[in-house]
Amino acid sequence: MKEVSPSDETDLAIGIALRALREEQGLSARNLALESGVSASMVSRIESGQVSPSISTLNALSRTLNVPLVSLFRETASDHTDFTHVKKGEGLRSTRIVGEHSHEYVNLSFHIRRDLQFEARLVTLHRQDARPPVYVGYGVVFVYVMEGEAVYGYGDREMTLKSGDSLSLDSELSHGFRKVLTEKFTFLTVQAERRR
């Protein structure tokens, strides 16, 4: 097995950052090459980590992408990664109180990187007179119903969610459960948003 040198790791990290920045802007590798004056084959070799690009080449690419040169080094900035392993029945148990409403949830995951925030919770709502909270945020939300039945609102729309149903949505529009129809309603929710 070939040992990977620190310079190879840096070249690969620069390539990953370049491809991500290019794709975020909807540019093909060919268009980036044409606009920057860097050959298409060089762009390809940089993105695959096969070459150590010169500062002038990286400068031309960063100018074309209209990002600071340091953005191409963003994947090299961390010397660590994190992971969370939560065993069955474990997790951080919490209660949320909003006005007269309260519900329980278990934090299964909370992960922050330079570019992304991600969290997963197992939530249990009980039927009660007080209305559950409404949320507005950034990023996306995924809901998977484990047990029970409830009405979910998204903007002006309402939908009934039952065991086995799932829902994904952009969280910029107001959203949240409007009414719990069964005594108990349990769901998994996953939220992810790009960090600014």
C-alpha positions in Angstrom: 0.0 0.0 0.0 1.4 3.4 -1.0 1.8 5.9 1.8 0.2 9.2 1.2 2.5 12.2 1.8 1.3 15.5 3.4 1.8 17.2 0.0 -0.4 14.6 -1.7 -3.1 15.2 1.0 -2.9 19.0 0.4 -3.1 18.6 -3.4 -6.2 16.3 -3.0 -7.8 18.8 -0.5 -7.2 21.7 -3.0 -8.8 19.6 -5.7 -11.9 18.9 -3.6 -12.3 22.5 -2.7 -11.9 23.6 -6.3 -14.5 21.2 -7.6 -16.9 22.1 -4.8 -16.5 25.9 -5.5 -16.9 25.3 -9.3 -20.0 23.2 -8.9 -21.6 25.6 -6.4 -21.4 28.2 -9.2 -22.8 25.9 -11.8 -19.6 26.0 -13.9 -18.3 23.1 -15.9 -14.6 22.3 -15.7 -14.3 23.4 -19.4 -16.0 26.7 -18.8 -13.7 27.3 -15.7 -10.7 26.6 -17.9 -11.9 28.9 -20.7 -12.6 31.8 -18.3 -9.5 31.4 -16.2 -6.9 30.7 -19.0 -5.9 27.5 -17.2 -6.0 24.5 -19.5 -8.9 22.0 -19.1 -6.5 19.2 -18.5 -4.8 21.1 -15.7 -8.2 21.9 -14.1 -9.0 18.2 -14.3 -5.6 17.2 -12.8 -6.0 19.7 -10.0 -9.5 18.5 -9.1 -8.3 14.9 -9.0 -5.3 15.8 -6.8 -2.8 14.6 -9.4 -0.7 17.8 -9.5 0.6 20.5 -7.1 -0.7 23.7 -8.8 1.3 26.9 -8.7 0.1 29.9 -6.8 -0.4 31.8 -10.1 -2.6 29.0 -11.4 -4.6 29.0 -8.1 -4.8 32.7 -8.2 -6.3 32.6 -11.8 -8.9 30.0 -10.7 -9.9 31.9 -7.5 -10.2 35.2 -9.5 -12.5 33.5 -12.0 -14.6 31.9 -9.2 -14.6 35.3 -7.5 -13.5 33.8 -4.2 -10.4 34.5 -2.0 -7.4 32.4 -2.8 -7.6 31.0 0.7 -11.0 29.4 -0.2 -9.0 26.8 -2.2 -7.3 25.7 1.0 -10.4 25.3 3.1 -10.3 21.5 3.1 -6.7 21.7 4.4 -7.6 23.8 7.5 -8.6 21.0 9.8 -6.5 18.2 11.2 -9.4 16.4 12.8 -12.8 14.9 12.1 -15.6 14.1 14.5 -18.1 11.3 14.7 -20.9 10.4 17.1 -22.1 6.9 17.9 -25.3 6.7 19.9 -26.3 3.2 20.9 -30.0 2.1 21.0 -31.9 3.7 23.8 -29.2 6.3 24.4 -28.9 10.0 23.5 -29.4 13.3 25.3 -33.0 13.5 26.5 -34.5 17.0 26.6 -37.9 18.7 27.0 -38.9 21.7 24.9 -41.4 24.2 26.4 -43.0 26.7 24.1 -45.8 28.7 25.9 -48.3 26.0 27.1 -46.9 23.3 24.8 -44.2 20.9 25.7 -42.7 17.9 24.0 -39.8 15.5 24.6 -37.0 14.7 22.3 -33.7 12.7 22.2 -30.7 14.3 20.5 -29.2 11.6 18.4 -26.6 13.7 16.6 -25.3 17.3 16.5 -22.5 17.9 14.1 -20.8 21.1 13.2 -18.2 21.6 10.4 -16.9 24.8 8.9 -19.5 24.5 6.1 -22.4 22.5 7.5 -24.5 22.0 10.6 -26.4 18.8 11.0 -28.7 17.5 13.8 -31.0 14.5 14.3 -33.6 14.1 16.9 -36.2 11.5 17.9 -39.2 13.6 19.0 -42.4 12.5 20.9 -45.5 14.7 20.9 -48.5 13.9 23.1 -52.0 15.2 22.2 -52.6 18.3 24.2 -54.7 21.5 23.9 -51.6 23.8 23.4 -50.4 24.1 19.8 -46.9 22.8 18.9 -44.4 25.5 17.8 -43.9 26.8 14.3 -40.4 27.1 12.9 -38.7 29.1 10.2 -35.0 28.6 9.5 -32.4 27.8 6.9 -31.4 24.6 5.1 -33.5 21.5 4.9 -35.6 19.4 7.3 -36.4 15.7 6.9 -39.2 14.0 9.0 -39.8 10.3 9.2 -42.9 9.2 11.2 -42.2 6.3 13.6 -45.6 6.0 15.4 -49.0 7.8 15.4 -50.7 10.4 13.3 -50.5 14.2 13.1 -51.2 17.2 10.9 -48.1 19.0 9.6 -48.2 22.5 8.2 -45.9 23.9 5.6 -46.8 27.5 4.7 -50.5 27.4 3.8 -50.5 23.7 3.1 -51.5 21.0 5.6 -50.8 17.3 5.3 -51.6 14.3 7.6 -48.6 12.2 8.4 -48.9 8.6 9.5 -46.5 5.9 10.6 -44.0 5.2 7.8 -44.5 8.5 6.0 -41.7 10.9 5.4 -41.4 14.5 4.5 -38.5 16.7 3.4 -38.7 20.5 3.0 -36.9 23.8 2.7 -37.1 25.3 6.1 -37.2 29.0 5.0 -41.1 28.7 4.9 -42.9 28.4 8.2 -43.4 24.8 9.2 -44.3 22.5 12.1 -46.9 20.2 13.5 -50.4 21.8 13.8 -52.3 19.0 15.6 -51.5 15.6 17.1 -54.4 13.2 16.1 -53.3 10.2 18.2 -52.4 10.1 21.9 -48.7 9.8 21.1 -46.8 10.8 17.9 -43.1 9.9 17.5 -40.9 10.9 14.6 -37.3 11.2 13.6 -36.3 14.7 12.3 -33.0 15.5 10.6 -32.0 19.1 9.9 -29.0 20.3 7.9 -28.0 23.8 6.9 -25.0 25.4 5.3 -23.1 27.5 7.8 -22.4 31.1 6.7 
